[in-house]
Every structure is written in structure tokens, then in C-alpha cells.
Amino acid sequence: MRKLIAAAAFLALAAPVLRADERADAAKKLDGKYEVVSVLVNGKPDDKKKDEAKGVEIKDGTLSIKGEKRTESVKFALDPSKKPAHIDLSVGPDEKVLGLYEAKETDKGLELVITFSKGLTKDRPKDFKGEGEDMMVLTLLRKK
């Protein structure tokens, strides 16, 4: 009985460490330079926003979108254990934008889809359609 209790206690203590490693590994797998394939705003294509983004770079838990005049960067945290996977973008000291992400290998390279609300809200999107007020969906491609 003591061995069973000890094993349960060990697993309970090890689980948060495993999740932290899983999150760090998931973020590391996304590192690289991406091109913007499409941008949806409120469920509709927005070619102007797509053309404004000259490229996206993900490195060490930071997502940077390069524009013509400036680069905007935000820290992010992933939770790949959720279905669909969660992404939280830190836009201020105590402000987070809640979103979803999906990464999959294609014959062209890694496709990364991120959906989130452009405004600060406590609601996380439910899907990748981007429908609804202030919703945005970015589809990115990291070339091989």
C-alpha cells in the first residue's frame, strides 16, 4: 500500500513538470520564419492586412510580425494538451489575448493557423472560422 501511495504522489508531482516540458517543446517546434498565407477578419479574407505583414518570425516563445514600418512582437504560451490547442498572447503586463492554434506538416512546410480576438476578451475562440466581432485568423507557412 505504501508503494502505491508513493507512486501516486510521485506521479502527481511529476505531471506539472511533464506539462511544462511538453509546452516548451511545442513552442520550440514552431521556431522559424513564416510567410503569411491568409488573414481572415470577422470570417472574411482581408488581403490588405495580409499584404501589410511582410513576414512572421517565431523564436523563443515570441511571435514577431514584421510590417513595412515596424515590427510588433508578443510573448506567447502554448497548451498543446487542450483540444484544440490553446495559445495565450501576452499583450501587456497583465493582459492576455486568448486563442487557438493548429500546426501541421504539409508538403510545402509547416502550416500554422492561429485564431484570436483582436480585442481583450475573456472568451477563447471555439473554432478556426474567425466568425464574430473582432475575430482574426492567421494562416502562416514555414517553408522547408
C-alpha positions as YAML, in Angstrom:
chain: A
units: angstrom
residues:
- id: 1
  name: MET
  ca: [0.00, 0.00, 0.00]
- id: 2
  name: ARG
  ca: [2.85, 2.41, 0.79]
- id: 3
  name: LYS
  ca: [4.39, 1.78, -2.63]
- id: 4
  name: LEU
  ca: [1.08, 2.62, -4.28]
- id: 5
  name: ILE
  ca: [0.77, 5.88, -2.32]
- id: 6
  name: ALA
  ca: [4.40, 6.77, -3.06]
- id: 7
  name: ALA
  ca: [3.90, 6.09, -6.78]
- id: 8
  name: ALA
  ca: [0.72, 8.21, -6.85]
- id: 9
  name: ALA
  ca: [2.49, 11.07, -5.06]
- id: 10
  name: PHE
  ca: [5.42, 10.89, -7.49]
- id: 11
  name: LEU
  ca: [3.11, 10.99, -10.50]
- id: 12
  name: ALA
  ca: [1.16, 13.91, -9.04]
- id: 13
  name: LEU
  ca: [4.38, 15.88, -8.59]
- id: 14
  name: ALA
  ca: [5.85, 14.89, -11.96]
- id: 15
  name: ALA
  ca: [2.76, 15.77, -14.04]
- id: 16
  name: PRO
  ca: [3.24, 19.60, -13.91]
- id: 17
  name: VAL
  ca: [6.89, 19.16, -14.93]
- id: 18
  name: LEU
  ca: [5.90, 16.97, -17.87]
- id: 19
  name: ARG
  ca: [3.30, 19.52, -18.98]
- id: 20
  name: ALA
  ca: [5.84, 22.35, -18.77]
- id: 21
  name: ASP
  ca: [8.28, 20.33, -20.89]
- id: 22
  name: GLU
  ca: [5.53, 19.50, -23.37]
- id: 23
  name: ARG
  ca: [4.65, 23.20, -23.69]
- id: 24
  name: ALA
  ca: [8.28, 24.23, -24.15]
- id: 25
  name: ASP
  ca: [8.80, 21.51, -26.76]
- id: 26
  name: ALA
  ca: [5.67, 22.58, -28.64]
- id: 27
  name: ALA
  ca: [6.85, 26.21, -28.69]
- id: 28
  name: LYS
  ca: [10.35, 25.21, -29.85]
- id: 29
  name: LYS
  ca: [8.88, 23.21, -32.75]
- id: 30
  name: LEU
  ca: [7.25, 26.39, -34.06]
- id: 31
  name: ASP
  ca: [10.51, 28.40, -34.19]
- id: 32
  name: GLY
  ca: [11.28, 29.76, -37.65]
- id: 33
  name: LYS
  ca: [10.38, 32.32, -40.30]
- id: 34
  name: TYR
  ca: [6.94, 32.23, -41.88]
- id: 35
  name: GLU
  ca: [5.12, 33.83, -44.75]
- id: 36
  name: VAL
  ca: [1.54, 34.98, -44.29]
- id: 37
  name: VAL
  ca: [-0.73, 32.82, -46.44]
- id: 38
  name: SER
  ca: [-4.04, 34.38, -45.44]
- id: 39
  name: VAL
  ca: [-5.72, 36.66, -42.93]
- id: 40
  name: LEU
  ca: [-9.40, 36.41, -42.01]
- id: 41
  name: VAL
  ca: [-11.09, 39.21, -40.09]
- id: 42
  name: ASN
  ca: [-14.59, 38.51, -38.81]
- id: 43
  name: GLY
  ca: [-14.65, 35.41, -41.01]
- id: 44
  name: LYS
  ca: [-13.79, 37.24, -44.25]
- id: 45
  name: PRO
  ca: [-10.47, 37.43, -46.16]
- id: 46
  name: ASP
  ca: [-8.55, 40.66, -45.56]
- id: 47
  name: ASP
  ca: [-5.90, 40.98, -48.28]
- id: 48
  name: LYS
  ca: [-4.86, 44.43, -47.05]
- id: 49
  name: LYS
  ca: [-3.81, 43.03, -43.66]
- id: 50
  name: LYS
  ca: [-2.17, 40.08, -45.39]
- id: 51
  name: ASP
  ca: [-0.12, 42.39, -47.62]
- id: 52
  name: GLU
  ca: [0.87, 44.62, -44.66]
- id: 53
  name: ALA
  ca: [2.62, 41.69, -42.96]
- id: 54
  name: LYS
  ca: [5.98, 41.23, -44.64]
- id: 55
  name: GLY
  ca: [6.80, 38.17, -42.59]
- id: 56
  name: VAL
  ca: [6.45, 36.48, -39.26]
- id: 57
  name: GLU
  ca: [9.17, 35.08, -37.05]
- id: 58
  name: ILE
  ca: [8.71, 32.82, -34.06]
- id: 59
  name: LYS
  ca: [11.65, 32.38, -31.72]
- id: 60
  name: ASP
  ca: [11.99, 31.50, -28.04]
- id: 61
  name: GLY
  ca: [8.31, 32.00, -27.20]
- id: 62
  name: THR
  ca: [8.00, 35.31, -29.06]
- id: 63
  name: LEU
  ca: [5.91, 35.92, -32.17]
- id: 64
  name: SER
  ca: [7.05, 38.90, -34.27]
- id: 65
  name: ILE
  ca: [5.08, 40.30, -37.19]
- id: 66
  name: LYS
  ca: [7.16, 42.48, -39.49]
- id: 67
  name: GLY
  ca: [5.42, 45.32, -41.26]
- id: 68
  name: GLU
  ca: [6.74, 47.94, -43.65]
- id: 69
  name: LYS
  ca: [7.49, 50.48, -40.93]
- id: 70
  name: ARG
  ca: [7.71, 48.48, -37.70]
- id: 71
  name: THR
  ca: [7.78, 45.07, -36.10]
- id: 72
  name: GLU
  ca: [5.29, 44.07, -33.43]
- id: 73
  name: SER
  ca: [6.27, 41.32, -31.01]
- id: 74
  name: VAL
  ca: [4.33, 39.45, -28.35]
- id: 75
  name: LYS
  ca: [5.28, 36.68, -25.97]
- id: 76
  name: PHE
  ca: [3.10, 33.61, -26.12]
- id: 77
  name: ALA
  ca: [2.39, 30.46, -24.13]
- id: 78
  name: LEU
  ca: [1.05, 27.22, -25.58]
- id: 79
  name: ASP
  ca: [-1.02, 24.43, -24.14]
- id: 80
  name: PRO
  ca: [-0.96, 21.60, -26.69]
- id: 81
  name: SER
  ca: [-2.77, 19.25, -24.28]
- id: 82
  name: LYS
  ca: [-6.06, 21.08, -24.95]
- id: 83
  name: LYS
  ca: [-8.19, 20.14, -27.95]
- id: 84
  name: PRO
  ca: [-7.98, 22.34, -29.95]
- id: 85
  name: ALA
  ca: [-4.60, 23.52, -28.69]
- id: 86
  name: HIS
  ca: [-4.52, 26.85, -26.81]
- id: 87
  name: ILE
  ca: [-2.28, 29.86, -27.31]
- id: 88
  name: ASP
  ca: [-2.17, 32.86, -24.95]
- id: 89
  name: LEU
  ca: [-0.61, 36.05, -26.32]
- id: 90
  name: SER
  ca: [0.79, 38.48, -23.72]
- id: 91
  name: VAL
  ca: [-0.01, 41.98, -24.94]
- id: 92
  name: GLY
  ca: [0.63, 43.84, -21.72]
- id: 93
  name: PRO
  ca: [1.87, 43.31, -18.19]
- id: 94
  name: ASP
  ca: [-1.39, 41.70, -17.06]
- id: 95
  name: GLU
  ca: [-3.20, 41.44, -20.39]
- id: 96
  name: LYS
  ca: [-3.60, 38.29, -22.46]
- id: 97
  name: VAL
  ca: [-5.35, 37.56, -25.69]
- id: 98
  name: LEU
  ca: [-6.74, 34.02, -25.69]
- id: 99
  name: GLY
  ca: [-6.60, 31.97, -28.85]
- id: 100
  name: LEU
  ca: [-6.32, 28.60, -30.54]
- id: 101
  name: TYR
  ca: [-3.59, 27.23, -32.75]
- id: 102
  name: GLU
  ca: [-3.06, 24.30, -35.04]
- id: 103
  name: ALA
  ca: [0.26, 23.23, -36.55]
- id: 104
  name: LYS
  ca: [0.58, 20.58, -39.21]
- id: 105
  name: GLU
  ca: [3.24, 19.46, -41.65]
- id: 106
  name: THR
  ca: [2.32, 19.80, -45.31]
- id: 107
  name: ASP
  ca: [4.26, 19.10, -48.49]
- id: 108
  name: LYS
  ca: [5.07, 22.85, -48.62]
- id: 109
  name: GLY
  ca: [6.23, 23.10, -44.99]
- id: 110
  name: LEU
  ca: [4.75, 23.65, -41.56]
- id: 111
  name: GLU
  ca: [1.33, 25.29, -41.69]
- id: 112
  name: LEU
  ca: [0.41, 27.23, -38.56]
- id: 113
  name: VAL
  ca: [-3.12, 28.57, -38.04]
- id: 114
  name: ILE
  ca: [-3.76, 30.93, -35.13]
- id: 115
  name: THR
  ca: [-7.16, 32.37, -34.25]
- id: 116
  name: PHE
  ca: [-7.82, 35.03, -31.61]
- id: 117
  name: SER
  ca: [-9.87, 38.08, -30.79]
- id: 118
  name: LYS
  ca: [-8.32, 41.43, -31.75]
- id: 119
  name: GLY
  ca: [-9.73, 42.95, -28.57]
- id: 120
  name: LEU
  ca: [-9.19, 41.98, -24.96]
- id: 121
  name: THR
  ca: [-11.86, 39.48, -24.03]
- id: 122
  name: LYS
  ca: [-12.12, 36.65, -21.55]
- id: 123
  name: ASP
  ca: [-13.53, 34.35, -24.23]
- id: 124
  name: ARG
  ca: [-11.34, 31.98, -26.20]
- id: 125
  name: PRO
  ca: [-12.45, 31.27, -29.79]
- id: 126
  name: LYS
  ca: [-14.28, 27.97, -30.25]
- id: 127
  name: ASP
  ca: [-13.04, 27.19, -33.78]
- id: 128
  name: PHE
  ca: [-10.85, 28.40, -36.65]
- id: 129
  name: LYS
  ca: [-13.60, 30.05, -38.72]
- id: 130
  name: GLY
  ca: [-12.92, 33.51, -37.30]
- id: 131
  name: GLU
  ca: [-16.57, 34.46, -37.42]
- id: 132
  name: GLY
  ca: [-17.74, 37.01, -34.91]
- id: 133
  name: GLU
  ca: [-16.85, 40.54, -33.95]
- id: 134
  name: ASP
  ca: [-13.13, 41.32, -33.71]
- id: 135
  name: MET
  ca: [-12.04, 37.78, -34.61]
- id: 136
  name: MET
  ca: [-8.87, 37.17, -36.61]
- id: 137
  name: VAL
  ca: [-7.38, 34.04, -38.16]
- id: 138
  name: LEU
  ca: [-3.77, 33.98, -39.40]
- id: 139
  name: THR
  ca: [-2.58, 31.17, -41.64]
- id: 140
  name: LEU
  ca: [1.21, 31.02, -41.81]
- id: 141
  name: LEU
  ca: [3.61, 28.79, -43.72]
- id: 142
  name: ARG
  ca: [7.17, 27.94, -42.65]
- id: 143
  name: LYS
  ca: [8.89, 26.80, -45.79]
- id: 144
  name: LYS
  ca: [11.08, 23.73, -45.82]
...
